[in-house]
Amino acid sequence: MRRGQLSLGRPKGGGLRILAPAKVNLFLAILGKRADGYHEIVSVVDIISLYDVLHVEEVDRDEIFVADREGVLEGGEGNSVYRAVKIVKERFGIGRGMRIHIDKGIPIGGGLGGSSTDAAQTLKVLNQLWRLGLSMEEMIDLGKEIGSDVPLFLYGAPCIVRGRGERVEPFDLPRLTYLVVYPGIPLSAGDVYGSLEGPQHGKDLPPRLEKGRLGLPLMLRNDLEPAAISLLPVIAEMKEEVNKSGAIGALLCGSGSSVFGIFKSRAQLEEARLEMERRGWYTFIARSLRRQAKPWRSRR
């Protein structure tokens, strides 16, 4: 289990250390498939205290270097952080380069938004380091070119997301405590969406939920669960065990493969964590993150 929070600061050797938080979807409805091939969604998202850590250093050379503990990350355009730097350099004619080392704390392929949050925090730090003066909406326009979840991480507070994820609206949520359970097996979001069966015409946000009047656990819903479970049946077992352990409710994280449970009792949470680890699953305790968000809506 990984606990605690790292602070933002300057690591030894110069540069910046940036926290990139994860997310959970408390409500995720698939409303249909769009003409551009993406799925139309509406989702309620909470930002949580589970992090990747980015070590960012500006260099004079015109290069983009991205690595993790295993070494240089391959893939170029397929790597979200690489793409974020490349888009900014090309769009604004920046001749300097960046070296970024990623310490992964967010499980890969767990539905927690690891690659998207890394890209979002990269855009934010480039906006500051290179004094681009980009507004939130301008960063959103760049972010949605990188990934559907990048806009919500740029906003960085509880929100409703619509469209394919590019439309973000503020939303009030209580501060919650989560147990995130990861089976050690990643799932590809593309595979999960590709496994959706039949036409998708789910219902939009219930009016009571949109007005903040539908509480837990009634709001918990994820239309991707059946598809994810069909690809990785252990998800159903994890969700059942989390529910049995005293959670207010449990749900698939995004497109999976992680599951989260919401707990009020610290004692029950700790007992649940031990039981999940006894079964061979990875566990993470996380809490809602809050910032003083200005009233703001992205363009529709």
N, C-alpha and C positions, 0 to 999 in steps of 0.2 A: 504494500500500500504506500502511496505517496501522499505526504501531508505538508501543510504549511504553504507560505507564500514567499516568493522571492521579491526583493524590492527593485524598483527601477533605479538604475545608477550607471556609473561608469566602471566597467570591468578593468582588471589589470591589463596594461598594454594599450589603453586608450579605447575610444569608441563608446558606444552606448549599449546598455542592456535594457531590452524592452519586453514587457510581459504581454503575451498574446492569449487572452482568455477563451475558454470553450463556451458552447451554448447547448441548451436543451430546448426541444420543441414540446411545449405543454399541449399544444393543439396543432394538428397538421391535417388539412383537408385537401384532397386532390379534386379540383373542380372540372378538369377536362384537359385534353391535349390541344396545344396551340398549333397554328399553321406553320410556325417556325420549328416545330419538333419538340419544344419544351412543354412541360406540364404547367398548367395554371394552378397555383396553390394559394391558400391563405393559411397563415400559421402564427401562433403566439409563441414568442421566443423569450427565454430568460438567459442572461449572460452570467456565467458561473466561475468560481475561483479554482479552476483547473487550467493549467497554463502550459504553453510552449514558451521558451525564452529565446529571444533573438539577440545575438551579439552583433551589432552593426558598426561597421567602420568605413568611413569615406576614404578613398584613395585617389591619387592624382591620375593614375592610369585609366584609360578608357576601357574598363573591364567590368564584368559581373561575375562574382565568385560566390557560390552558395554551397554550403557544406553542412553536414550533421556529424554526429559522433562516429558514424561509419565511414565518413570521408566525403569527397566531392559528390554532390547530388547530380546525377545525370538527368537528361530529359529536356534541358533547355526550355522550350516553350511549354512543355508539360509540367514544369515546376512553377507553382503559383508565385513564389517569391521572385524567382528569376523573371517571370513575365511582368510582375509589378514594376521592377526596376527598369526593364527594357522599354515598357510602354512610356514611363515617365521620361527616360532619357531621349527617346525618339520624339515624343510629343513636344518637349521643351528644349531640345537641342543641347542637352547637358553633356559636356565632354569628360567630366570626372566619372569615377567608377565607385562601386560598392563591393565590400566583402562582408558576407553575412553568414554567421554560424548559428544553426538552430539546435537547441537542446529540446528534444521532444518530451513533453510531459503529458500531452494529449494522445490517447491511443489512436493509432493509424487505422482508418477504415472503421471507426467506431460510431460514426454519425454525429460527432461532436464539433465538426467544423474546423479541424486542425489546419488544413491547408488554406482555407479561406481566411481564418483569423490571422495567420502569418502574413498573407498578402495584404490584408487591411492595415495591420500595424506597420508594415513596410511602407505603404502609401502615406500613412500619417507622418512617419519619421522623415521620409523624403520631402514631403511638403514643408517641414520645418527646417531641415538641414539645408535644402537648396532654396529656401525662401520663395517658394512658388506662389504663395498667397491664395491657394485654392480654397474655395468655399466647400461646405459639406456636399452640396449638390454637384459641384464639379468633381469632387473625389468619388462620389457615387457613380457618376458617368464613366469614370475610369475603371472603378471597381467592378462594375457589371460586365465589363469586357473580359475580366479575369475569371469570375465565378459567380454563381447565383447567390451564394451566401456572403460574399464580400461586403455588399452594402450594409447588411445588418450589423456586421462587426465594425464598420466605420462609424455607425451610429453609436454602438457600444452601450446600450441600455435596453431594458425590457421594451418590446415592440411587437406590433403586428406587421408581418410582411405579406405582400401580395404580388400578383403577376408571377414571374418565375423567381421572385425574390428581390427584385430591384426597387419595389415600392415599399417604403418603410414609414410606419406611423408610430408615435409614442403610445405606450400602453402601461397602465399602472398594475403592478403585481406586488404581493406581499413578499417580504424577505423569506426565502425558503432554504431548508437544509436538505441536501441530496446525497444519496448513496448511488454512485455510478458503478455498474458492474460490466466488465468487459470479458468476453470468453477467450480472448487471445487469438481470435480468428477474425481478420478484417472482412468487411463487405464493401463492394464497389457500389456507389450510388447509382451508376449507370446500369449495373446488373439488376438492382432492386427496381428501379423505375421501369426497366425493360421487362420485368416479370409481372407487372401489373396486368391483370386479366380483365378482358371485356372493356367496354367504354367507361370512362371515368367521368361521372357527373355527380360528384359529391355535393353536399350542402355547404353553403357558406357559413361564416361565423353565426352562431345563434345570437339573436338580438340581445339577450340577457348577458351573454359573454362579452359582446362588443361594448356594452355599457358598464362592464365591470361588476355585474350582479350575479354572475354564475361562478360559484366557488369551486374549490377542490373537494372531492375528486371528479365532480361532474364534468369539468371542462376537459379532462384528459382524453385525448383522441389522436390517433395517428393512422391515417389511411394506408400507410406503407407497411404496417405490421404484417398483414397476411403474406405479402410478397416476400418480405425479409425472412419470415419464418419458413416459407417454402424453400428458400435457399439455404437456411441455417436453422434447423429445428431446435437447436439448443436455446435459441432466443425465447421460445415459449416456456421452456423449463426455468430459465433465469427469471423471467417475469413472474411466473407462478411462485417461485421461492421468495422473491422480494416481497410480493404481496402477502405471503403467509408469515413473513417475519415481522409484521407490524407496521408496514408502510401505509400512509394515507392512501396512496395509489402508486402504481408503477406503469411505465410506458417505454416503448422503444425510443431510443435517442435518434432523431432524424431518420435516416435510411438504415440505421444499424451499423455495426452489430451490437452496440452497447445498449443496456437497459438502465433506466434510472428509477429510484424509489424516493418518495418524499416522506420525511420523518419529522415528527414533533418531539418525540422522546429520544434524548441522547443515548439512554441505556438501550433502548430497542435498536437504535441505529448501530451501536457498537456490537450488539449481539448478532445483528443481521450481517454486518461486515465479516465477523469471524466465521459465520456459517457459509457465506459465499466463498470465502477464501478456503475453507475446508473442502469445498467442492471443486477447488482448482481454478476458480475464476479470479480475475484481478479486480480490486476494489479501489475506489477513490471517494473520499468525502469532500464535498464542495458546497459552497453557499452562494446565494444570490449576490451579485455585485451591483452596486448602485453608483451612479454619478448624478450630478445636478444637471439633468438634461433640459435644454431649452425647448420650448414648444416648437416643433418643426415637422414638416411632412415633405417627403420627396415628391418630385414632379410625377404626375400621372400620365 
